[in-house]
Amino acid sequence: MARFIYVRHPEGGDLAVNIDHIASAHYKPSDSPDIKTRLTIDLDNSETDIILLADEAERAWAMIKDPA
């Protein structure tokens, strides 16, 4: 059974990301109010990375770590 996380697309709407197709994810938390938390998701079947910032990055990272 495929597991998906849904993230907000910058141009509107939601993007469904299949957790089983994530090749890698790089999470960089923010230590400063001037710099946003960043999550970059590399999908195994795509040349395009998904980049999330701030609250959306934190929410998606929590779902990737514990997809239950």
Backbone as XML, in Angstrom:
<?xml version="1.0"?>
<chain id="A" units="angstrom">
  <residue number="1" name="MET">
    <atom name="N" x="0.843" y="-1.179" z="0.000"/>
    <atom name="CA" x="0.000" y="0.000" z="0.000"/>
    <atom name="C" x="0.889" y="1.243" z="0.000"/>
  </residue>
  <residue number="2" name="ALA">
    <atom name="N" x="0.654" y="2.118" z="-0.932"/>
    <atom name="CA" x="1.462" y="3.334" z="-1.042"/>
    <atom name="C" x="1.069" y="4.323" z="0.059"/>
  </residue>
  <residue number="3" name="ARG">
    <atom name="N" x="2.090" y="4.972" z="0.610"/>
    <atom name="CA" x="1.874" y="5.994" z="1.634"/>
    <atom name="C" x="2.261" y="7.339" z="1.031"/>
  </residue>
  <residue number="4" name="PHE">
    <atom name="N" x="1.432" y="8.325" z="1.217"/>
    <atom name="CA" x="1.667" y="9.642" z="0.657"/>
    <atom name="C" x="1.709" y="10.687" z="1.761"/>
  </residue>
  <residue number="5" name="ILE">
    <atom name="N" x="2.507" y="11.724" z="1.519"/>
    <atom name="CA" x="2.406" y="12.939" z="2.311"/>
    <atom name="C" x="1.956" y="14.020" z="1.344"/>
  </residue>
  <residue number="6" name="TYR">
    <atom name="N" x="1.201" y="14.944" z="1.829"/>
    <atom name="CA" x="0.681" y="16.026" z="0.997"/>
    <atom name="C" x="1.315" y="17.328" z="1.449"/>
  </residue>
  <residue number="7" name="VAL">
    <atom name="N" x="1.890" y="18.045" z="0.499"/>
    <atom name="CA" x="2.532" y="19.323" z="0.793"/>
    <atom name="C" x="1.920" y="20.390" z="-0.097"/>
  </residue>
  <residue number="8" name="ARG">
    <atom name="N" x="1.969" y="21.602" z="0.388"/>
    <atom name="CA" x="1.425" y="22.723" z="-0.392"/>
    <atom name="C" x="2.371" y="23.067" z="-1.532"/>
  </residue>
  <residue number="9" name="HIS">
    <atom name="N" x="1.823" y="23.173" z="-2.716"/>
    <atom name="CA" x="2.613" y="23.553" z="-3.889"/>
    <atom name="C" x="2.703" y="25.079" z="-3.917"/>
  </residue>
  <residue number="10" name="PRO">
    <atom name="N" x="3.888" y="25.637" z="-4.218"/>
    <atom name="CA" x="4.041" y="27.096" z="-4.190"/>
    <atom name="C" x="3.121" y="27.837" z="-5.160"/>
  </residue>
  <residue number="11" name="GLU">
    <atom name="N" x="2.666" y="27.167" z="-6.207"/>
    <atom name="CA" x="1.790" y="27.819" z="-7.181"/>
    <atom name="C" x="0.320" y="27.559" z="-6.891"/>
  </residue>
  <residue number="12" name="GLY">
    <atom name="N" x="0.054" y="26.918" z="-5.750"/>
    <atom name="CA" x="-1.320" y="26.626" z="-5.349"/>
    <atom name="C" x="-1.605" y="25.135" z="-5.384"/>
  </residue>
  <residue number="13" name="GLY">
    <atom name="N" x="-2.548" y="24.731" z="-4.591"/>
    <atom name="CA" x="-2.924" y="23.326" z="-4.531"/>
    <atom name="C" x="-1.969" y="22.502" z="-3.687"/>
  </residue>
  <residue number="14" name="ASP">
    <atom name="N" x="-2.175" y="21.203" z="-3.727"/>
    <atom name="CA" x="-1.357" y="20.272" z="-2.960"/>
    <atom name="C" x="-0.609" y="19.336" z="-3.899"/>
  </residue>
  <residue number="15" name="LEU">
    <atom name="N" x="0.519" y="18.837" z="-3.415"/>
    <atom name="CA" x="1.335" y="17.877" z="-4.145"/>
    <atom name="C" x="1.406" y="16.610" z="-3.306"/>
  </residue>
  <residue number="16" name="ALA">
    <atom name="N" x="1.056" y="15.466" z="-3.897"/>
    <atom name="CA" x="1.142" y="14.190" z="-3.198"/>
    <atom name="C" x="2.513" y="13.590" z="-3.468"/>
  </residue>
  <residue number="17" name="VAL">
    <atom name="N" x="3.235" y="13.260" z="-2.406"/>
    <atom name="CA" x="4.569" y="12.669" z="-2.528"/>
    <atom name="C" x="4.508" y="11.257" z="-1.947"/>
  </residue>
  <residue number="18" name="ASN">
    <atom name="N" x="4.832" y="10.268" z="-2.772"/>
    <atom name="CA" x="4.851" y="8.882" z="-2.321"/>
    <atom name="C" x="6.116" y="8.662" z="-1.493"/>
  </residue>
  <residue number="19" name="ILE">
    <atom name="N" x="5.952" y="8.334" z="-0.233"/>
    <atom name="CA" x="7.092" y="8.161" z="0.666"/>
    <atom name="C" x="8.036" y="7.079" z="0.156"/>
  </residue>
  <residue number="20" name="ASP">
    <atom name="N" x="7.495" y="6.058" z="-0.492"/>
    <atom name="CA" x="8.320" y="4.965" z="-0.991"/>
    <atom name="C" x="9.203" y="5.382" z="-2.164"/>
  </residue>
  <residue number="21" name="HIS">
    <atom name="N" x="8.967" y="6.548" z="-2.743"/>
    <atom name="CA" x="9.754" y="7.018" z="-3.889"/>
    <atom name="C" x="10.718" y="8.146" z="-3.534"/>
  </residue>
  <residue number="22" name="ILE">
    <atom name="N" x="10.902" y="8.391" z="-2.239"/>
    <atom name="CA" x="11.870" y="9.408" z="-1.824"/>
    <atom name="C" x="13.254" y="8.769" z="-1.813"/>
  </residue>
  <residue number="23" name="ALA">
    <atom name="N" x="14.146" y="9.287" z="-2.662"/>
    <atom name="CA" x="15.518" y="8.777" z="-2.709"/>
    <atom name="C" x="16.326" y="9.351" z="-1.553"/>
  </residue>
  <residue number="24" name="SER">
    <atom name="N" x="16.115" y="10.636" z="-1.264"/>
    <atom name="CA" x="16.798" y="11.264" z="-0.140"/>
    <atom name="C" x="16.040" y="12.515" z="0.274"/>
  </residue>
  <residue number="25" name="ALA">
    <atom name="N" x="16.269" y="12.907" z="1.518"/>
    <atom name="CA" x="15.673" y="14.137" z="2.034"/>
    <atom name="C" x="16.719" y="14.815" z="2.908"/>
  </residue>
  <residue number="26" name="HIS">
    <atom name="N" x="16.873" y="16.112" z="2.694"/>
    <atom name="CA" x="17.843" y="16.878" z="3.479"/>
    <atom name="C" x="17.077" y="17.922" z="4.276"/>
  </residue>
  <residue number="27" name="TYR">
    <atom name="N" x="17.142" y="17.803" z="5.603"/>
    <atom name="CA" x="16.427" y="18.702" z="6.503"/>
    <atom name="C" x="17.436" y="19.571" z="7.225"/>
  </residue>
  <residue number="28" name="LYS">
    <atom name="N" x="17.248" y="20.873" z="7.150"/>
    <atom name="CA" x="18.133" y="21.806" z="7.836"/>
    <atom name="C" x="17.279" y="22.727" z="8.700"/>
  </residue>
  <residue number="29" name="PRO">
    <atom name="N" x="17.259" y="22.465" z="10.017"/>
    <atom name="CA" x="16.455" y="23.318" z="10.898"/>
    <atom name="C" x="17.054" y="24.708" z="11.025"/>
  </residue>
  <residue number="30" name="SER">
    <atom name="N" x="16.209" y="25.642" z="11.362"/>
    <atom name="CA" x="16.638" y="27.032" z="11.514"/>
    <atom name="C" x="17.079" y="27.301" z="12.944"/>
  </residue>
  <residue number="31" name="ASP">
    <atom name="N" x="18.180" y="28.002" z="13.078"/>
    <atom name="CA" x="18.651" y="28.447" z="14.389"/>
    <atom name="C" x="18.437" y="29.943" z="14.571"/>
  </residue>
  <residue number="32" name="SER">
    <atom name="N" x="17.898" y="30.582" z="13.546"/>
    <atom name="CA" x="17.778" y="32.032" z="13.547"/>
    <atom name="C" x="16.428" y="32.438" z="12.951"/>
  </residue>
  <residue number="33" name="PRO">
    <atom name="N" x="15.819" y="33.504" z="13.448"/>
    <atom name="CA" x="14.557" y="33.953" z="12.853"/>
    <atom name="C" x="14.731" y="34.505" z="11.437"/>
  </residue>
  <residue number="34" name="ASP">
    <atom name="N" x="15.963" y="34.811" z="11.052"/>
    <atom name="CA" x="16.214" y="35.351" z="9.714"/>
    <atom name="C" x="16.357" y="34.265" z="8.646"/>
  </residue>
  <residue number="35" name="ILE">
    <atom name="N" x="16.565" y="33.021" z="9.087"/>
    <atom name="CA" x="16.757" y="31.917" z="8.153"/>
    <atom name="C" x="15.649" y="30.903" z="8.391"/>
  </residue>
  <residue number="36" name="LYS">
    <atom name="N" x="14.990" y="30.470" z="7.310"/>
    <atom name="CA" x="13.888" y="29.530" z="7.440"/>
    <atom name="C" x="14.398" y="28.091" z="7.443"/>
  </residue>
  <residue number="37" name="THR">
    <atom name="N" x="13.676" y="27.248" z="8.166"/>
    <atom name="CA" x="13.924" y="25.808" z="8.093"/>
    <atom name="C" x="13.702" y="25.377" z="6.658"/>
  </residue>
  <residue number="38" name="ARG">
    <atom name="N" x="14.535" y="24.422" z="6.185"/>
    <atom name="CA" x="14.478" y="24.010" z="4.782"/>
    <atom name="C" x="14.489" y="22.492" z="4.696"/>
  </residue>
  <residue number="39" name="LEU">
    <atom name="N" x="13.648" y="21.954" z="3.817"/>
    <atom name="CA" x="13.613" y="20.528" z="3.533"/>
    <atom name="C" x="13.662" y="20.355" z="2.018"/>
  </residue>
  <residue number="40" name="THR">
    <atom name="N" x="14.645" y="19.596" z="1.552"/>
    <atom name="CA" x="14.755" y="19.276" z="0.133"/>
    <atom name="C" x="14.500" y="17.788" z="-0.029"/>
  </residue>
  <residue number="41" name="ILE">
    <atom name="N" x="13.525" y="17.441" z="-0.863"/>
    <atom name="CA" x="13.170" y="16.045" z="-1.109"/>
    <atom name="C" x="13.578" y="15.699" z="-2.535"/>
  </residue>
  <residue number="42" name="ASP">
    <atom name="N" x="14.376" y="14.645" z="-2.678"/>
    <atom name="CA" x="14.804" y="14.148" z="-3.983"/>
    <atom name="C" x="14.028" y="12.866" z="-4.259"/>
  </residue>
  <residue number="43" name="LEU">
    <atom name="N" x="13.223" y="12.877" z="-5.311"/>
    <atom name="CA" x="12.448" y="11.695" z="-5.666"/>
    <atom name="C" x="13.250" y="10.813" z="-6.608"/>
  </residue>
  <residue number="44" name="ASP">
    <atom name="N" x="13.105" y="9.505" z="-6.478"/>
    <atom name="CA" x="13.911" y="8.578" z="-7.267"/>
    <atom name="C" x="13.545" y="8.545" z="-8.740"/>
  </residue>
  <residue number="45" name="ASN">
    <atom name="N" x="12.380" y="9.033" z="-9.103"/>
    <atom name="CA" x="11.965" y="8.968" z="-10.507"/>
    <atom name="C" x="11.796" y="10.356" z="-11.127"/>
  </residue>
  <residue number="46" name="SER">
    <atom name="N" x="12.468" y="11.344" z="-10.565"/>
    <atom name="CA" x="12.274" y="12.718" z="-11.032"/>
    <atom name="C" x="13.586" y="13.479" z="-10.988"/>
  </residue>
  <residue number="47" name="GLU">
    <atom name="N" x="13.741" y="14.388" z="-11.918"/>
    <atom name="CA" x="14.923" y="15.253" z="-11.907"/>
    <atom name="C" x="14.681" y="16.529" z="-11.121"/>
  </residue>
  <residue number="48" name="THR">
    <atom name="N" x="13.452" y="16.723" z="-10.664"/>
    <atom name="CA" x="13.090" y="17.929" z="-9.941"/>
    <atom name="C" x="13.039" y="17.658" z="-8.446"/>
  </residue>
  <residue number="49" name="ASP">
    <atom name="N" x="13.744" y="18.464" z="-7.684"/>
    <atom name="CA" x="13.677" y="18.372" z="-6.227"/>
    <atom name="C" x="12.480" y="19.168" z="-5.733"/>
  </residue>
  <residue number="50" name="ILE">
    <atom name="N" x="11.951" y="18.757" z="-4.609"/>
    <atom name="CA" x="10.884" y="19.491" z="-3.944"/>
    <atom name="C" x="11.532" y="20.231" z="-2.782"/>
  </residue>
  <residue number="51" name="ILE">
    <atom name="N" x="11.371" y="21.534" z="-2.743"/>
    <atom name="CA" x="11.971" y="22.344" z="-1.686"/>
    <atom name="C" x="10.847" y="22.979" z="-0.873"/>
  </residue>
  <residue number="52" name="LEU">
    <atom name="N" x="10.878" y="22.722" z="0.426"/>
    <atom name="CA" x="9.875" y="23.277" z="1.337"/>
    <atom name="C" x="10.569" y="24.137" z="2.367"/>
  </residue>
  <residue number="53" name="LEU">
    <atom name="N" x="9.875" y="25.177" z="2.815"/>
    <atom name="CA" x="10.457" y="26.101" z="3.779"/>
    <atom name="C" x="9.550" y="26.273" z="4.993"/>
  </residue>
  <residue number="54" name="ALA">
    <atom name="N" x="10.159" y="26.657" z="6.085"/>
    <atom name="CA" x="9.479" y="27.070" z="7.321"/>
    <atom name="C" x="8.552" y="25.976" z="7.857"/>
  </residue>
  <residue number="55" name="ASP">
    <atom name="N" x="7.333" y="26.354" z="8.214"/>
    <atom name="CA" x="6.396" y="25.431" z="8.846"/>
    <atom name="C" x="6.083" y="24.230" z="7.971"/>
  </residue>
  <residue number="56" name="GLU">
    <atom name="N" x="5.979" y="24.447" z="6.660"/>
    <atom name="CA" x="5.680" y="23.345" z="5.741"/>
    <atom name="C" x="6.830" y="22.334" z="5.730"/>
  </residue>
  <residue number="57" name="ALA">
    <atom name="N" x="8.062" y="22.802" z="5.814"/>
    <atom name="CA" x="9.226" y="21.915" z="5.874"/>
    <atom name="C" x="9.195" y="21.095" z="7.161"/>
  </residue>
  <residue number="58" name="GLU">
    <atom name="N" x="8.893" y="21.728" z="8.276"/>
    <atom name="CA" x="8.848" y="21.025" z="9.559"/>
    <atom name="C" x="7.731" y="19.991" z="9.589"/>
  </residue>
  <residue number="59" name="ARG">
    <atom name="N" x="6.576" y="20.342" z="9.054"/>
    <atom name="CA" x="5.434" y="19.422" z="9.021"/>
    <atom name="C" x="5.748" y="18.208" z="8.144"/>
  </residue>
  <residue number="60" name="ALA">
    <atom name="N" x="6.287" y="18.434" z="6.951"/>
    <atom name="CA" x="6.602" y="17.331" z="6.040"/>
    <atom name="C" x="7.702" y="16.445" z="6.613"/>
  </residue>
  <residue number="61" name="TRP">
    <atom name="N" x="8.712" y="17.046" z="7.249"/>
    <atom name="CA" x="9.800" y="16.262" z="7.837"/>
    <atom name="C" x="9.266" y="15.338" z="8.934"/>
  </residue>
  <residue number="62" name="ALA">
    <atom name="N" x="8.362" y="15.834" z="9.748"/>
    <atom name="CA" x="7.770" y="15.008" z="10.797"/>
    <atom name="C" x="6.997" y="13.832" z="10.190"/>
  </residue>
  <residue number="63" name="MET">
    <atom name="N" x="6.303" y="14.042" z="9.071"/>
    <atom name="CA" x="5.564" y="12.977" z="8.413"/>
    <atom name="C" x="6.503" y="11.966" z="7.763"/>
  </residue>
  <residue number="64" name="ILE">
    <atom name="N" x="7.629" y="12.414" z="7.234"/>
    <atom name="CA" x="8.595" y="11.500" z="6.629"/>
    <atom name="C" x="9.220" y="10.618" z="7.717"/>
  </residue>
  <residue number="65" name="LYS">
    <atom name="N" x="9.556" y="11.231" z="8.848"/>
    <atom name="CA" x="10.189" y="10.482" z="9.945"/>
    <atom name="C" x="9.228" y="9.448" z="10.552"/>
  </residue>
  <residue number="66" name="ASP">
    <atom name="N" x="7.949" y="9.774" z="10.636"/>
    <atom name="CA" x="6.965" y="8.883" z="11.252"/>
    <atom name="C" x="5.721" y="8.849" z="10.375"/>
  </residue>
  <residue number="67" name="PRO">
    <atom name="N" x="5.741" y="8.062" z="9.286"/>
    <atom name="CA" x="4.644" y="8.082" z="8.326"/>
    <atom name="C" x="3.371" y="7.372" z="8.788"/>
  </residue>
  <residue number="68" name="ALA">
    <atom name="N" x="3.355" y="6.817" z="9.976"/>
    <atom name="CA" x="2.181" y="6.063" z="10.442"/>
    <atom name="C" x="0.975" y="6.885" z="10.591"/>
  </residue>
</chain>
